[in-house]
Amino acid sequence: MIRLSYNLSENTPSYGNRNKFRVKQTTVSVKSFFVTESEWLLETNHLGTHIDVPKHFIRNGISLSDFEDSFWFFNNVQVIDIPCDSGRLIEFSEVENKIIDKENIELLLIRTGYEKYRTDEKYWRDNPGISSDCAEKIISEFPKLRGVGFDFISLTSYNFRDEGKQAHYNLLKNNLPFIIIEDMKLSVAPKGEIDNLIISPLFIENADGAPVSVFLI
């Protein structure tokens, strides 16, 4: 089993450096036992390894609680390598020629190597993104696709924010069960096709996204 998601911590980076995960820990004594509890403050549900669902960009879009439980199991996953060292846009031509099985791919994972900057300001200030045209063509060319994930902080490049908003919309506009997985740990993933992957979100009623744990089995 290989985990492709990060732990949430107070050092977790956020898009635009806007939000934090904060922890307040308390210890109390109860009849000679020490009991520890934590108060967690998640300033946004789009923090760490997390998903976007249609409600995030579509008015009256389906929410996390509208997904069937079976959705979270994937049997045809493909990891492709598109190296990036700056906040540029990934185009469809870079994706298309690396896909092994266009007709049956269920989840596309794009590994850029950008996670090496995750502890630096560069990770959120100069992150790659996916062009709106690429997002549009991904949806039209891969009929069984149910999600796209990657190892940078957001589908939206900080350098091309309007383009990123349109890319989000293009992936989610059909208002079908579809996810965008942001800020993944893909350095440990094998290259090529993967048979079994499970995504486990923090299930919040009517959410537009949530932190997730992702496992290869």
C-alpha positions in Angstrom: 0.0 0.0 0.0 1.3 3.4 -1.0 -0.2 6.7 0.2 -0.3 9.5 -2.3 -1.5 12.2 0.1 0.2 14.4 2.7 -0.5 14.8 6.4 -2.2 18.0 7.4 -0.1 20.1 9.7 0.4 23.7 10.7 3.1 23.8 8.0 0.7 22.8 5.2 1.0 25.3 2.3 -2.1 26.9 0.8 -3.0 28.5 -2.5 -2.0 32.2 -2.3 -0.7 31.6 1.3 -4.2 32.5 2.5 -5.2 29.8 4.9 -3.7 27.6 7.6 -4.5 24.4 9.6 -4.2 25.2 13.3 -4.0 22.8 16.2 -4.6 23.6 19.9 -3.9 20.6 22.2 -5.1 20.2 25.7 -4.4 17.6 28.4 -6.7 17.0 31.3 -6.5 14.7 34.3 -9.4 12.4 34.8 -9.3 10.1 37.8 -5.5 9.7 37.5 -5.6 9.3 33.7 -4.2 11.9 31.4 -6.6 12.5 28.4 -5.3 14.5 25.4 -7.7 16.2 23.0 -7.0 18.5 20.1 -9.0 21.4 18.7 -8.5 21.7 14.9 -9.1 24.8 12.9 -9.2 24.2 9.2 -9.5 27.7 7.7 -10.6 26.3 4.3 -11.7 22.8 3.2 -9.3 23.3 0.2 -6.1 22.7 2.1 -3.5 20.0 1.8 -4.3 17.0 -0.4 -7.9 17.7 -1.2 -10.6 17.4 -3.8 -12.8 19.8 -5.7 -16.3 18.6 -6.7 -18.8 20.2 -9.1 -20.4 22.4 -6.4 -17.0 24.2 -6.0 -17.5 26.0 -9.4 -21.1 25.2 -10.5 -24.1 26.9 -9.1 -26.4 24.2 -7.7 -23.7 21.6 -8.6 -23.6 18.2 -7.0 -21.8 18.1 -3.6 -19.6 15.6 -1.9 -22.5 13.9 -0.3 -24.1 13.2 -3.7 -21.4 10.8 -4.7 -22.0 7.0 -4.5 -19.6 5.1 -2.2 -18.4 3.0 -5.2 -17.1 6.2 -6.9 -14.0 6.3 -4.7 -12.6 3.0 -6.1 -10.6 3.3 -9.3 -9.3 0.4 -11.4 -7.7 2.2 -14.4 -5.4 4.9 -13.2 -2.5 6.3 -15.3 0.4 8.3 -14.0 2.1 10.5 -16.6 5.3 12.6 -16.2 5.3 16.2 -17.4 8.2 17.9 -15.8 7.7 21.5 -14.7 10.0 23.9 -13.0 8.0 27.1 -13.1 4.4 28.3 -13.0 3.5 27.6 -16.6 0.4 26.0 -18.1 0.2 22.4 -19.1 -1.3 21.9 -22.6 -3.3 19.0 -23.9 -0.5 18.0 -26.4 1.7 17.2 -23.5 -1.0 15.0 -21.9 -2.4 13.3 -25.0 0.7 11.5 -26.3 1.4 10.0 -22.8 -1.9 8.3 -22.2 -1.8 4.6 -22.7 -5.5 3.7 -22.7 -7.7 6.7 -23.7 -10.9 4.8 -23.9 -10.8 3.3 -20.4 -8.8 5.7 -18.2 -10.7 6.5 -15.0 -8.2 8.7 -13.2 -5.3 10.7 -14.6 -2.4 11.7 -12.3 0.0 14.2 -13.6 3.5 14.2 -12.0 5.5 17.3 -12.6 8.1 16.9 -9.8 6.9 20.3 -8.4 6.5 18.8 -4.9 10.2 19.3 -4.4 9.3 23.0 -3.8 6.5 22.2 -1.3 8.3 23.8 1.7 9.2 26.9 -0.4 7.2 30.0 -1.2 7.7 29.1 -4.9 5.3 26.2 -4.4 2.3 28.5 -4.1 3.5 31.7 -5.7 4.8 30.2 -9.0 2.9 26.9 -9.3 2.1 25.2 -12.6 -1.5 24.9 -13.7 -3.6 23.2 -16.4 -4.8 25.3 -19.4 -8.5 25.8 -19.9 -8.2 24.2 -23.4 -6.4 21.2 -21.9 -9.2 20.8 -19.3 -11.8 21.0 -22.0 -10.1 18.4 -24.2 -9.4 16.0 -21.3 -13.2 15.8 -20.7 -14.1 15.3 -24.3 -11.3 12.9 -25.3 -11.4 10.5 -22.3 -15.0 9.2 -22.0 -14.6 7.2 -18.7 -12.5 9.8 -16.9 -13.7 10.5 -13.4 -10.9 12.6 -12.0 -7.6 14.4 -12.5 -4.9 14.8 -9.8 -1.4 16.3 -9.7 1.6 17.2 -7.5 1.2 21.0 -7.4 -1.0 23.1 -5.1 -3.9 24.0 -7.5 -5.2 23.5 -10.9 -5.0 27.3 -11.1 -1.5 28.6 -11.7 -0.9 31.6 -9.5 0.4 33.3 -12.6 -2.7 32.6 -14.7 -5.6 32.9 -12.3 -8.4 33.7 -14.9 -7.3 30.8 -17.0 -7.3 28.5 -13.9 -10.9 29.5 -13.0 -12.0 28.5 -16.6 -10.1 25.3 -16.3 -11.9 24.4 -13.1 -15.2 25.2 -14.8 -14.4 23.1 -17.9 -13.6 20.0 -15.8 -16.7 20.3 -13.6 -19.3 21.9 -15.8 -21.1 18.7 -16.8 -22.2 18.4 -13.1 -21.4 14.7 -13.0 -19.4 12.9 -10.3 -15.9 14.2 -11.1 -13.1 15.2 -8.9 -10.0 17.4 -9.1 -7.3 16.2 -6.6 -4.8 19.0 -5.7 -1.5 18.9 -3.8 -0.8 15.2 -4.2 2.4 13.3 -3.2 3.2 11.6 -6.5 7.0 11.1 -6.1 6.3 7.6 -4.6 3.8 6.6 -7.4 4.9 4.1 -10.0 4.9 5.2 -13.6 2.3 4.0 -16.0 -1.0 2.1 -15.3 -2.2 1.3 -11.8 -5.0 -1.2 -11.2 -6.3 -0.3 -7.7 -6.6 3.1 -6.0 -8.8 4.3 -3.2 -9.7 7.8 -2.3 -11.1 8.5 1.2 -12.5 12.0 1.7 -13.4 13.7 4.9 -17.2 13.2 4.4 -18.9 16.5 5.1 -22.6 17.0 4.2 -23.1 19.1 1.1 -19.4 20.0 0.8 -17.8 21.5 -2.3 -14.5 19.7 -1.5 -12.6 18.2 1.3 -9.2 16.8 2.4 -8.6 13.3 1.2 -6.4 10.3 1.8 -5.3 8.5 -1.3 -4.0 4.9 -1.4 -2.5 2.7 -4.1 -3.2 -1.0 -3.3 
